[in-house]
Every structure is written in C-alpha cells, then in structure tokens.
C-alpha cells in the first residue's frame, strides 16, 4: 500500500488494526526485549535463518523464495501494529 496522503494513512492504520489484534506481547515494555525480538525476527524472516546470504554482485545473488515479499510485508505490518499497541500502552491509552 502506497501512502500518499492522510486518507491513505488512516486506511492503512484501520486495516492493520483490524488485521492484527492486540495480544499479551503488547504489554512488554522493555526495550531490551524489543531489541531481541527484532533481532530474532530479522534473522528468521529476512535472512531465513542463515539460508539467505548477501552478496556483492547481482550475478552471484541467491534467489529469494516466491513468498518472501508477501511474508516480509506481513511481518512488517505485525511489527507496526505491535509498536502502535506498545506506544499506546506507554502513553496510557
């Protein structure tokens, strides 16, 4: 979803909030825990637990799995949702 203006932002927020419900992880307010969660998510989702490695040239790059983009988008939306719930808790909402 491309964010172009306030209406599309509101639409994106509405969709993400409806799709990813608040759960107990929203109560975790320790930044050290957040950092470890993010590290583990990147290791698992971005680098596919070490199966996907970077390279310096396109010719030797490994192909990404067919569902990589869709799963990455879902993980990103989940993190956005979780961040919003945690920020709301910190701010007292």
C-alpha positions as CSV (number, residue, x, y, z in Angstrom):
1,X,0.0,0.0,0.0
2,X,1.5,3.3,-1.0
3,X,1.0,6.1,1.5
4,X,0.1,9.3,-0.5
5,X,-2.0,11.4,2.0
6,X,-3.8,11.4,5.3
7,X,-6.7,9.3,4.0
8,X,-4.5,6.5,2.8
9,X,-2.6,6.6,6.2
10,X,-5.9,6.3,8.0
11,X,-7.0,3.5,5.7
12,X,-3.7,1.7,6.3
13,X,-4.0,2.1,10.1
14,X,-7.6,0.8,10.0
15,X,-6.6,-2.3,8.0
16,X,-3.6,-3.1,10.1
17,X,-5.5,-2.6,13.4
18,X,-8.4,-4.8,12.2
19,X,-6.0,-7.5,10.9
20,X,-3.5,-7.7,13.9
21,X,-5.3,-7.8,17.2
22,X,-3.7,-6.8,20.4
23,X,-2.3,-9.6,22.4
24,X,-0.1,-10.1,25.5
25,X,3.1,-9.1,23.7
26,X,1.7,-5.6,23.6
27,X,2.3,-5.4,27.4
28,X,6.0,-6.0,27.0
29,X,7.5,-2.5,27.5
30,X,11.2,-3.4,27.9
31,X,13.3,-2.0,25.0
32,X,15.9,-4.7,25.5
33,X,13.2,-7.4,24.9
34,X,12.1,-5.4,21.8
35,X,15.6,-5.4,20.5
36,X,15.9,-9.2,20.9
37,X,12.5,-9.7,19.3
38,X,13.6,-7.6,16.3
39,X,16.9,-9.4,16.0
40,X,15.2,-12.8,16.0
41,X,12.6,-11.6,13.5
42,X,15.2,-10.3,11.1
43,X,17.3,-13.5,11.4
44,X,14.3,-15.6,10.8
45,X,12.3,-13.5,8.2
46,X,15.0,-11.5,6.3
47,X,18.0,-13.9,6.4
48,X,15.8,-17.1,6.5
49,X,17.7,-18.5,9.5
50,X,21.0,-18.1,7.6
51,X,19.8,-19.7,4.3
52,X,19.7,-16.3,2.6
53,X,23.1,-14.6,2.4
54,X,24.1,-11.3,1.0
55,X,26.5,-10.8,-1.9
56,X,28.4,-8.1,-3.6
57,X,27.2,-8.6,-7.2
58,X,23.9,-9.5,-8.8
59,X,25.2,-12.4,-10.8
60,X,26.0,-14.4,-7.7
61,X,23.0,-13.4,-5.7
62,X,20.8,-16.2,-4.4
63,X,17.1,-16.1,-5.4
64,X,14.6,-15.2,-2.8
65,X,11.7,-17.6,-2.2
66,X,8.5,-16.9,-4.1
67,X,6.6,-15.9,-1.0
68,X,9.4,-13.8,0.5
69,X,7.8,-10.4,-0.3
70,X,4.4,-11.3,1.0
71,X,5.7,-12.8,4.2
72,X,8.0,-9.8,4.8
73,X,5.1,-7.4,4.3
74,X,3.0,-9.4,6.8
75,X,5.8,-9.4,9.3
76,X,6.3,-5.7,8.9
77,X,2.6,-5.0,9.4
78,X,2.6,-7.1,12.5
79,X,5.5,-5.1,13.9
80,X,3.8,-1.8,13.0
81,X,0.7,-3.0,14.8
82,X,2.7,-4.2,17.9
83,X,4.6,-0.9,18.0
84,X,1.4,1.0,18.0
85,X,-0.2,-1.0,20.8
86,X,3.0,-0.7,22.9
87,X,3.2,3.1,22.3
88,X,-0.5,3.4,23.2
89,X,0.2,1.5,26.5
90,X,3.2,3.7,27.3
91,X,1.1,6.8,26.6
92,X,-1.7,5.5,28.8
93,X,-4.3,4.6,26.1
